[in-house]
Amino acid sequence: MELVRKISFVFIIVFSLVGCTSTGTLTLAEIKPLPKEVVVEVKQEFEPVYSVMKILEVSEVNGVQKFVIAKLDKVEGKEIAIEMVGEISDDISFEKVLGTFKVTSKAGGFLKGSIETLTHKIPTNSYIRVQIGQKAKEEK
Amino acid sequence: MKSKVLTFLILLKALFCMEALFALDKPKADPKALIGLLQGKKNDIQAIYDNLPESVPAVILLDTDFKSGVPVKTINTFTEEIKKQMIENSLFKPVTMNKYLVSTYDSEKSKSIFSFIGDLKGRKYPANVKGVFKPMICKVAGDYIIKLTLYTFNGNGYPISAVRFVKSESEFSNAIKYSLLDLSKLLEKYNPSNIKVAVLPFNIKCKTLVEQKSGEFDFITTSFSNQQGVELKETDDYLSELFAYQATCTGLLNAGVTNKIPEYISNDFTEPSTFFGNSNYVVKSDVILSNQLNLISYNLYESASGKLIYTSKYFFEKLTVDEIWKINFKFIRECCSKIYTSNEIKFIDFISNDGKSYYMNGMFAGFGNISDIPVKTGKTIIFSGTKYASTISVNPESLKQKDNNDYFIYTNNNEVLIYKGREGEFVWNLLEK
């Protein structure tokens, strides 16, 4: 009986070894390219650049406000050309626009504009602004 | 009772083992593995593969391209040996990408190797993938020619490759190991020529001579041609691959076959101008194989204009490795003489190198006598070696040794000076003084 057990033990070891999976089998890794990165194109937004000037004088014709005169900024003034259209407001932030004007002349460091439209009377200490360019909006 | 249970268990185990032993597709247990198991080591190839470090370049392994005359068993042995040598020597990590490639290119194949590699290059991978690996095996007379090609992403469709000639399967191991070593070195450092040559697959036609008693004869079209015991078909083009390989090993041309991956690349584009932008020149060839005489016609086109700039025909009786090799170099010599000026290159007409192999630019360049090899003006070394490896590859110090058998070539105006071994080294040393 002991002999049978010993033989059985030897058989188990031999069969265990022979029956093992061979070293030759090889499974290669199957890969695929990573998904393409979706590039969301950020639409570049621009904001206007204004030259803001304080109105020095509003001249009236037959009681109607017709012209504005303002002092030109030395640097920004060079960007302003005749026929350009600007806005008029009583507030430097231009939250409420009172009307529009067209640049008619530039002389002696002053700008003269003809008022085109007007919804309210221009009070004293009002401002005009003319767009002289634009710049990319800064990302928040 | 215990002994009965034990006997039952033994019989059950024996049944499982019999199944494993007689399974045809499973290789038998390796004694090394048994020893490893007894020692408690996990040394099987799968474990080595799984543990290959990230620094080992991964390659997308494609199916082996084989030609008529190569038995299926040999193809399997060849393919398995490539995987084994790659992994055991930690040279490359083979991976597959069949699912993606089949789903992408099944409906619409890529236009050329250049666009195929370009597409894959533009993607990111979950491994350190360097390119696409395509093995090829063909039988020419009594020899097997093995070619391992790695289309690196940086090469943009122009591969790095290694070729060896072997007589039997028993030589696969060494031939593949040294070929992979060559590729590994080329992958690390490779300065291909700026002259890119797109080689179209050679157009092979098989003919048989039919004669009448009156003396009339004709070569009629047949579906195959028996060449030195190997029945070749029209689809068995390995000649273009060898041509591109030989052209590249001169270092004067960077050549690649436009389509050696037909499973993913279309065969519809064959006009030279199609490859403008990807190549400077295009080579198109027609081969007629017959039972009497064979003819190979080479045509060299300029890609930009599509103009044929040179054509040449060669006749040969027997399709053997030697014959193909010689003829290819003859046309490569002619091509180089059209592409380069006489001041830029010179030609080695003949060097007796009987019984040895020679290597140029880190690539196997041939066996036996050296002839019709174009070289750059100035200094060139042709390394000698065995059929598997060059002396410099096996021993980087070989140049300094007294028994150095390499060829030192120096072009002096129109003169090509060839020195051998130690003398050559002396000459080169003096040139630098």
Interface residues (C-beta under 8 A of the other chain):
Chain A: M1 V4 R5 S8 F11 I12 F15 S16 L17 V18 G19 C20 T21 S22 T23 G24 T25 L26 T27 L28 A29 E30 I31 K32 P33 L34 K36
Chain B: S3 L6 T7 L9 I10 K13 A14 F16 C17 A20 L21 K26 P27 K28 A29 D30 K32 A33 L34 L37 L38 N43 D44 I45 Q46 Y49 A58 I60 L61 E80 K83 K84 I87 P94 V95 T96 M97 N98 K99 Y100 L120 R123 K124 Y125 P126 A127 V129
